[in-house]
Amino acid sequence: MDKRNDSPGALAGLRVIDLTQMLAGPICTQVLADQGAQVIKVESLAGDGIRSSGPFRPDDALRAFGGYFQSVNRNKSSIALDLKQPQGRELLIRLVKEADVVVENFRAGVMERLGLGYEQLRESNPRLVYATIRGFGDPRSGESPYADWPAYDVVAQAMGGIMSITGTAGGDPTKIGPGIGDIVPGLMLGIGILAAVHHAQRTGRGQFVDVSMVDSVLALCERIVYQQSYEERTPGPEGNRHPLLCPFGLFPARDGWVSVACPDEKLWAKLARIIGRPEMAEDPRYATNPARVQHAADVIAAVEDFTRRHSKAELAQQLGGVTPFGPVYTARDIFADPHFARREMLVEVEHPGCSTPVRIAGVPIKLSETPGGVRRRAPLLGEHTDDVLQGLGLEPEEIARLRAQRVVA
């Protein structure tokens, strides 16, 4: 039997209350949901702000949410609560009593002002893991002078150091295309949550898990720290090359760009032979990686002279499987390449209001015995409110009364 079809996932039984919105928090809880955790997304009655963000399919007659929301909220349930009302807060506390994890990405102090901070919630659930993502971290772990500053991906990229080393060599700093200032902190928070859950399962004691967006980007840029410390050198934009490895980067093809990486001597010897320059593998100026870094201009010129005379397909035939190589793909190229289909990285899901399925990115973490997967689309706002509240013991009449009072939706 195909385990992908019947596995509940390695995190089956883990209950997560998801109070996050936008990208950083939802990507974290989605990673947990992909591996089987029960994730209950608690939204305001207006819903997560990205529900109204596009893109929308032309045939979407409902427009309940767009591609952005669909991409980071699959495998979750949705309940809508007004946490500004006492009854809404009480319902959340009841949910937390039965949960393993709470995740939120509000600005510091918001949950405390509602009476729903870590210290308040752990009183009713001592094993609770309470996890946060904030731009500059939570004061509990060390109060940043910028603790009150709001932050988005672009701020984390700027202050975490990655923009300063990205862009044309000698040119202006450049923003990374995807929202790594959100996604990397979200993934790191997922690791922190699993570590804290493991501790709680052994000891019965929960804890506070704090991830800063800016800190996470700095950790991603670890190389600039040791370069500054060891060499007292402040790295700048590096273009499509590597400061410590050669050849290692992008090279022009006749019809686009390709990546080539040959930092060790065996790989370099293979590449030198393919490009018609076998003597360069024996020449002391190019024989070792440190020597090639010192004479990078010569090495890059030799490789470029070869790659620009061939198409990406021709280079794939000559270099693919021999040296580390890959063409620079667009989204259209990714949709056409069988690798992504066979690895289930382009997954079809239903989209409410659309006549045909849409495709979203799949689950990159593959487990052999308890595989995760995309089990269901992102939820409609409050789609599971009744089910969740009935699970807490509320009768349909009581839920209807709360809905009429605009406590839930």
WOJOFEN-V367131 format. One record per residue. N is the residue number from 1. PSI is psi in whole degrees, -180 to 180 (999 if undefined). D_FIRST is the distance of its C-alpha to the first C-alpha in Angstrom with 2 decimals. Layout:
# WOJOFEN-V367131
{{N PSI D_FIRST} {N PSI D_FIRST}}
This chain:
# WOJOFEN-V367131
{{1 139 0.00} {2 112 3.80} {3 -25 6.07} {4 -24 8.73} {5 -28 8.09} {6 -6 8.09} {7 131 10.17} {8 -9 13.81} {9 154 15.08} {10 -25 17.24} {11 16 20.28} {12 134 19.09} {13 -16 22.25} {14 125 24.64} {15 123 27.06} {16 127 29.04} {17 115 32.12} {18 108 32.63} {19 19 36.29} {20 165 36.12} {21 176 37.02} {22 -125 37.54} {23 -48 35.30} {24 -50 35.51} {25 -49 34.33} {26 -35 31.69} {27 -35 30.01} {28 -51 29.89} {29 -27 28.35} {30 -39 25.86} {31 -40 24.57} {32 -42 24.05} {33 -38 22.45} {34 -32 19.99} {35 16 18.75} {36 -6 18.50} {37 146 22.16} {38 110 23.76} {39 118 26.53} {40 109 29.37} {41 115 31.63} {42 114 35.17} {43 159 37.40} {44 170 41.01} {45 -20 41.93} {46 -17 42.51} {47 165 39.09} {48 134 38.09} {49 -26 40.64} {50 -3 38.18} {51 -35 36.99} {52 -4 40.06} {53 146 39.54} {54 -163 38.34} {55 156 37.33} {56 142 36.83} {57 145 35.53} {58 -29 38.46} {59 10 36.73} {60 103 36.01} {61 -12 38.08} {62 -42 37.22} {63 44 37.49} {64 -30 35.94} {65 161 34.84} {66 -167 34.66} {67 -35 32.49} {68 -52 33.64} {69 -43 32.48} {70 -37 29.17} {71 -23 28.44} {72 14 28.95} {73 19 28.07} {74 162 24.53} {75 16 22.27} {76 157 25.53} {77 155 27.44} {78 132 31.15} {79 137 34.09} {80 123 37.67} {81 144 40.39} {82 101 44.03} {83 -3 44.51} {84 -12 48.23} {85 141 48.58} {86 -40 48.71} {87 -34 46.25} {88 -41 43.73} {89 -39 44.15} {90 -40 43.80} {91 -40 40.48} {92 -42 39.21} {93 -39 40.45} {94 -37 38.60} {95 -43 35.37} {96 -33 36.06} {97 -30 36.68} {98 6 33.04} {99 164 31.72} {100 -32 30.93} {101 141 32.04} {102 134 34.55} {103 131 34.81} {104 154 37.88} {105 37 39.78} {106 167 43.10} {107 152 46.35} {108 133 47.57} {109 -18 49.26} {110 -50 47.73} {111 -34 45.51} {112 -40 48.36} {113 -25 50.73} {114 -4 48.37} {115 25 48.25} {116 22 44.54} {117 176 44.77} {118 -47 43.01} {119 -34 45.87} {120 -45 45.91} {121 -32 42.18} {122 -17 41.70} {123 -34 44.33} {124 -9 41.92} {125 86 38.84} {126 -21 39.83} {127 7 36.29} {128 133 35.99} {129 117 35.11} {130 115 37.25} {131 141 36.56} {132 149 38.77} {133 126 39.21} {134 161 42.81} {135 -47 44.74} {136 22 46.78} {137 174 45.00} {138 140 45.95} {139 -23 49.37} {140 -28 47.87} {141 -1 46.74} {142 112 49.90} {143 114 51.80} {144 147 51.99} {145 -13 55.25} {146 20 53.06} {147 -30 51.09} {148 -1 52.38} {149 132 51.63} {150 155 48.88} {151 145 46.52} {152 179 44.09} {153 -48 42.13} {154 -32 45.27} {155 -45 47.24} {156 -41 44.67} {157 -39 44.56} {158 -51 48.35} {159 -20 49.10} {160 -9 46.17} {161 -13 47.62} {162 -31 45.11} {163 -32 47.40} {164 -18 50.22} {165 12 48.42} {166 137 46.83} {167 -180 48.71} {168 136 51.09} {169 126 52.76} {170 0 55.96} {171 -160 55.12} {172 152 54.20} {173 152 51.22} {174 138 48.19} {175 138 45.42} {176 142 41.84} {177 -64 40.04} {178 162 37.00} {179 65 37.75} {180 -23 37.21} {181 -16 39.81} {182 -46 37.34} {183 -44 33.92} {184 -47 34.76} {185 -38 36.21} {186 -43 33.18} {187 -40 30.85} {188 -38 33.35} {189 -37 33.53} {190 -42 29.76} {191 -44 30.24} {192 -40 33.23} {193 -47 31.44} {194 -36 28.67} {195 -44 31.45} {196 -37 33.42} {197 -41 30.53} {198 -44 29.91} {199 -43 33.63} {200 -37 33.71} {201 -30 30.95} {202 -33 33.02} {203 -18 36.42} {204 7 36.17} {205 124 38.19} {206 -174 37.22} {207 173 39.06} {208 130 40.07} {209 124 38.19} {210 124 40.32} {211 130 39.54} {212 135 42.23} {213 -45 41.44} {214 -43 44.41} {215 -41 43.54} {216 -40 40.03} {217 -39 41.41} {218 -44 43.93} {219 -36 41.23} {220 -30 39.52} {221 34 42.94} {222 -29 43.41} {223 -36 45.22} {224 -24 48.18} {225 -48 48.80} {226 -27 49.28} {227 -40 51.20} {228 -41 53.59} {229 -45 53.82} {230 -36 54.13} {231 -6 56.10} {232 41 57.64} {233 130 56.31} {234 105 55.06} {235 150 52.49} {236 -171 52.78} {237 135 50.75} {238 2 49.31} {239 -142 48.37} {240 24 45.67} {241 174 46.61} {242 135 45.93} {243 -18 48.95} {244 -7 47.85} {245 145 45.87} {246 133 46.97} {247 141 45.81} {248 94 43.16} {249 -152 42.83} {250 145 43.10} {251 144 45.04} {252 135 46.25} {253 175 44.88} {254 -27 46.69} {255 27 44.43} {256 -140 43.22} {257 152 42.22} {258 157 40.00} {259 139 39.22} {260 135 40.16} {261 110 40.03} {262 70 41.69} {263 -21 43.13} {264 169 43.23} {265 -37 45.48} {266 -45 42.98} {267 -40 41.37} {268 -40 44.84} {269 -40 46.08} {270 -45 43.29} {271 -42 44.04} {272 -38 47.78} {273 -43 47.41} {274 -39 45.34} {275 2 47.82} {276 21 50.68} {277 54 52.16} {278 -26 51.36} {279 -24 54.67} {280 -24 53.44} {281 -21 51.01} {282 -21 54.06} {283 126 56.51} {284 -25 57.08} {285 -19 57.08} {286 1 53.41} {287 -31 52.02} {288 161 50.50} {289 -46 48.73} {290 -38 51.70} {291 -40 54.02} {292 -36 51.95} {293 -39 51.92} {294 -31 55.70} {295 41 55.94} {296 -36 53.09} {297 -42 55.16} {298 -45 55.60} {299 -48 51.93} {300 -40 50.71} {301 -40 53.33} {302 -42 52.25} {303 -43 48.56} {304 -37 49.46} {305 -34 51.79} {306 -50 48.90} {307 -36 46.18} {308 -12 48.46} {309 -1 49.20} {310 155 45.59} {311 166 43.00} {312 -39 39.75} {313 -41 37.91} {314 -42 40.42} {315 -36 40.12} {316 -39 36.33} {317 -36 36.86} {318 -36 39.45} {319 -28 38.13} {320 128 34.37} {321 -8 32.71} {322 -49 36.20} {323 159 37.35} {324 119 35.70} {325 147 35.97} {326 137 34.70} {327 152 36.27} {328 116 37.15} {329 144 34.81} {330 173 35.60} {331 -38 33.05} {332 -41 33.39} {333 -40 32.58} {334 -42 29.43} {335 -26 28.22} {336 -16 28.95} {337 129 27.39} {338 -20 23.94} {339 -48 23.24} {340 -30 22.83} {341 -45 20.58} {342 -28 18.19} {343 6 18.28} {344 45 17.68} {345 -2 21.18} {346 101 22.48} {347 133 20.55} {348 134 21.58} {349 157 22.50} {350 147 24.74} {351 115 28.34} {352 131 30.53} {353 -11 33.44} {354 148 31.97} {355 -20 31.17} {356 160 28.35} {357 163 25.79} {358 167 26.93} {359 139 25.35} {360 166 25.48} {361 140 24.70} {362 -163 21.16} {363 115 20.12} {364 -18 21.44} {365 113 20.22} {366 120 16.87} {367 136 15.33} {368 -39 12.74} {369 -31 11.59} {370 65 12.64} {371 142 12.82} {372 -177 15.36} {373 172 15.74} {374 101 18.06} {375 -29 17.08} {376 159 20.45} {377 173 23.87} {378 150 26.94} {379 153 28.66} {380 157 31.90} {381 123 34.78} {382 19 34.61} {383 -29 31.63} {384 16 30.44} {385 -49 33.89} {386 -46 33.99} {387 -45 30.58} {388 -45 31.43} {389 -36 34.95} {390 -32 33.98} {391 -23 31.70} {392 -3 34.95} {393 6 36.62} {394 140 38.61} {395 155 39.46} {396 -37 39.19} {397 -40 42.99} {398 -40 43.25} {399 -41 40.71} {400 -38 42.73} {401 -43 45.89} {402 -36 44.48} {403 -40 43.40} {404 -30 46.89} {405 2 48.41} {406 31 46.33} {407 -37 44.79} {408 165 41.25} {409 999 39.86}}
